[in-house]
Amino acid sequence: MKLPEKFKEYIWLVNTISRSRGGLTLGELNRLWVETDMSGGVPMDRNTFRRHKIAVEEMFGLFIECDPHNQYRYYIGNEHVLHENSVQNWLLSTLTVGNLLSESLGMQQHILLENVGADSHLLDQIIRAMRGSQTVEMGYQRYQQTEERTYTVEPYCLKLFHQRWYLLARTGGNFRVFALDRIKRLTATGQHFDADPYFDAEDFFSECYGVVAGDGSQPQRIVLRAYGREQYALQDLPLHHTQHIVGQEDDHTDFEVTLRPTADFIAHLLSRGRWLKVVRPQALADEVRRQHLEAAGE
């Protein structure tokens, strides 16, 4: 479905200003605006620009600010949000791509996408429960289980990881992670719970690679040696926010991360085969080697 014209204008405004170096004056912005099909050749007046600024702030949490000491150029005041794993950044990126795809339906056989499995009604129920600090009852069936179990949980966080949605919830005083595609039914109980006012979802997962958080493992400094194209891929798409380069040779690059060596992290290392080697700690290198040999039937 095509985005409403106003949404397109908001997205264009954010992307145009964020791509500029040193910001843009309203005149420079208008010269770019009139070149678009959206403008109809008509410049954006100052009142419309002001309304768009307010809408961008409300929708995406982005502040378009003016620098009076630099010819009154406009810039994104909190541009760091565009480089974080934030809801605002995800929403902006999704709307931008969605708009491009909606305008390119004639090319759909040339554009292949991955499915993000999620029931929008289920997401809506969980978000409503989180907003109102309401518990939910759900029927949950883990893999390799023939029957579902019933849980009453306090929903705290939704996280998207590798095309799957996960719910972080507290039950029985402990936090657990549930995959949304394994939730068979969910109902709001109408019961209020006292949410921890100091809970920080980003901090909760800060030492994790993905969504595995409660396996008892402790954070470790891990050095990985990447070969071939893997070393460049890791520079473009870091495994973790703590990743940094600690060594480089002609044929490889060493990266260090500080995180918990959980099962999902080990699974990623295994998926990279010979292109990614664990230098230290030795215990993790041994575990990866053991699982490689097991997979090879040795």
N, C-alpha and C positions, 0 to 999 in steps of 0.2 A: 504494500500500500504506500502511496506517495505521501511524503510529509507535507503538512500545511505550509503555505508559502512563508508565514512568519517564522516557523522553525528553520526553514532554509536560510532565511535572512540572518537569524541569530547565529547559526553555524558558520555561515560565510563570514560574519563580522569577527567572530572569535578566531577562526582559522587565518583570516587575512592579517589581523593585528599580531597574532602570535608568530606568524612567519616573517614579519617585518623585523629588520634590524634597527634598533633605536626608536621604534614606534613610528606612527603616522599622524600627520596633521589631518584635520577634517577635510581639507581640500584634497590632500593626497588620497585619502580614503575614498572620497567621492569620485576621483578620476578612475579608480579601480572599480568602483560600484557601477558606474554608468556603462562599463564594458560588459557587464553581466546581463543575461536574459531577464533576470528578476527585476532589474531596474526599469525596463522599458525605455531606457535612455533618459530617465528623470533622476536628477540628483537626490540624495537623501537629505531632507532638511534637518535642522538642528533638533527640533522637537522629536522627530522620529528617531533620530540617533539616541537621544536621551532615554526614550522609552525602551529602545533595544538594549541599552546599557543596563537598565533596571531589570529587564527580563532575563538577560544573561546572568546577572548576579543571582536572581531568584532561582533560576533553573539549574545552573551549573556551579554556582558558588564561586564564579570568577569575577574579579573586579577589574573593570576597564577604567584606568586612571589617566589623568592628564598631567603632564610635566610642564608647568609654566616657565621653567628655566630652559626648556629645549623646544622653543617655537610652538608650545602648546601641543606637543605630540601625545597621542594616546598609546597606551601600552597595557599589557596584562600585569596588574600589580602583584598577583600571587601566582605567577607562572609556574612555580614548582608543582602546583596541583596537576598540571598537564603531564608531568613526568612521574606521577605516583600511581600506585594501584588503588586509586580512589574511585568512588562511585561517580563523581563528576566527570573524571577522565573517561571512564568506561562508557558512561551515558553519551558524552560528546562524540567519542569514537564510533559508537554503535549507530548513533543518528547520522553521522557523516557518511559512514559506509552504507547504511540503509538507504540514504538518499541517492547515493551514487548508483546503487543497484536498481532502485526503483526507476531511475532514469535510463537504465540500460537493459530493460527486459528483452529487447531484441537480441542481446548477446548472451542470454542465459545459458545457452549450450556451451559457452566458452568460459563460464565462471562456475567453479566447483566449490562448494562450501561444506563445512563440517556441522553436523547437527549437535546442538546443545540440548540434551534431553532434560526437559523440565516442564511440568504442568503449571501453566501460568496461574491457574486458580489456586494451586497448592502454594505457590510463591506468595500470592496475594494474602492467603490465610495466615501464613507464617509472619509476613511483614506486619499485618494488622495486629497479630498477637504480640509481637515484639514491641510495637509502638505503644500498646496499651498495657504492657507487662502482664499479659494473660497467659496462663498455662494452656497447653494443648494436649489432647490425648491422641496417640497415633498407634496404628498397627504397623509393625516393622518386621520385615522378613530379610534376614541376612542371607548372603550367599551360602550355599551348602546346608541351609536349614529348610525343612519341609513345612514348617508351620510358622506363622507370624506370632510375634510377641507384642503385648500391649504395654506402652510406656506413657506415663504422664510426665511431661517435661516443661521446663522453663526455657523458652527460646531466647538465645542471646545474639546469635550472629549467623549470617548466610555467607558462604564463600564459594566462589566459582573457581574450580581447579581442573584443568585438563578436560574441558567440555562437560563437566558434571557439577551440579550444585550440591552443596553440603550444608547441613544445619549443625551448628554448635549449640548444644543445649545442656542445661543442668538437670540432673535427675538423681535423686537419692543423695544430694549434697555434692555430687561429682559432675564434672563436665565430660560429655561424650559427643562424638561426631557421628552424624547419621547422613547417609546418602539419600537425597530426595527421591531418586528413582527406585529406592527400596521401600519407601513409605507407601503402604497399601491403602491406608485410610487416615484421615486426620480431621478432628473436630475440636472446636474451641470449647473449653470447659466453663468459661465465664468466671473462673477463679483468678483473683489477682495474686501476683507474687512480688516480693520486694526485691527488685533488681539491684544488683551491686552498682552503686553510683560511680565507683572507681574502675569498673571493668573497661578494659581497652582491648578490642578484638585484634587490632594490629599487633599490640604488644603480646597478646596470648600466643599468636602464631609466629612471632618474630624469630624464634629459634628453630622453626620448622622449615622443611623443604616444601611440604604441601599441606596435607590435612591431618596426617598422623601426628598426634600430640601427646597422647597419654600412655605410651608404651614403656615409660620409665627410663628411657635413655637420656643421657646428659649431653649438653653442648660440648663439642670438641673442635679443635682447630684441625681442619682437614686440608691436606695439600693434594691437588689433582693435577696430573700431567696430561695435557691435551695435544694430540698430534693431528697433522693434516688440516683439513677444513674445520675440524672440531674446535681448534683454538680460536679461530676467527668467529665461529658461531657463538662461542661462550662470551666473547667480548661484546657481541651485539645483543645477546640474550643471556644475561647473567643468571646463574642458578639461584642466587640468593643475594639479598641486599648487602651482605658482608663481603661479597666476592671482590678480590683484588689480585693483581699479578704480583708474584713474588720471584719470578725467574723466567728467563727467555733465552732460547737457543735457536739455531737455524731451523731445526726440525720439530720443535715443540715449545709450548708455553706452560709454565706452572702457575696454577691459581690456588689461592687459599680461601676457604670459607669457614665460618664458625657457626655450626648448627648441630642438631641432633641427628645422628646417623640412623634414621628411622627406616622402616621397611620400604616406604615409597621412594626415599632417596636412594637406597641400595638398588631398587628396581630400575631407577633411571640410570645409574652407573652401569648396570648390566646391559641396558638397552643400547648403550653407546659402543659396546664391544671393545675392540682393540684400540679404538681411538681415544679412550679416556681411561687413564690408569691411576690407581690410588698410590700415592707416594708414602703418605703417612696419615693416620697411625697404622701400625702394622696389623693390629687386630682387625681393622676394617678391610685392609688389603687382603688378609687371609679369608675373611668372610666372603668377599666378592669372588675370590679365586675358587672357594669351595662351591659356591652357587653356580659359577660358570662350568666347573667340572661336572657337577650334578646334572646341569642342563644338557651337557654333552654325553651323558650316560656313562661317565667314568667313575 
